[in-house]
């Protein structure tokens, strides 16, 4: 067994204590881990995007009413009661923020990254989106408009990124694997 960090040892001790006290079960812990690894997260958003890239009817429905379009998937984890998907195009690049707190569509994008909740990101991306995107390594050309979408308790946003030409004609699993969480927020593009 590899050396475990102090944090890992504390987490294991806490887990053991909670199980011994009857507050948790090992099966319950495993189920919660599986929930976030398999049923909630960016792979759900990636599945939606991968389908929208090749299914024009689904893409149209997704852009018109994302909540209804993804309902058949049965995603769990919440925060998609009013999901709006905005499409990146060669002319427009979209980026998502929540300026009030950290409103985020967990069911399709998983846990929000730490930087998404950071007050600096939340305030700066609205005022100077190109500069913030450049700090993420994404340089949007000046002729491409940048639109910033402010998620709230009422409406959550997800970006439909551009599909790179190299993914045309590949299988769904390959498309899904190319889509990362940051592309769904809009701070990166699919490579």
PyMOL commands that set and color helices and strands:
alter all, ss='L'
color gray80, all
select helices_A, chain A and resi 6-20+26-39+42-54+56-64+66-71+106-109+114-117+119-127+129-135+165-167+172-178+181-185
alter helices_A, ss='H'
color red, helices_A
select strands_A, chain A and resi 83-87+92-97+145-150+156-160
alter strands_A, ss='S'
color yellow, strands_A
deselect
rebuild
show_as cartoon
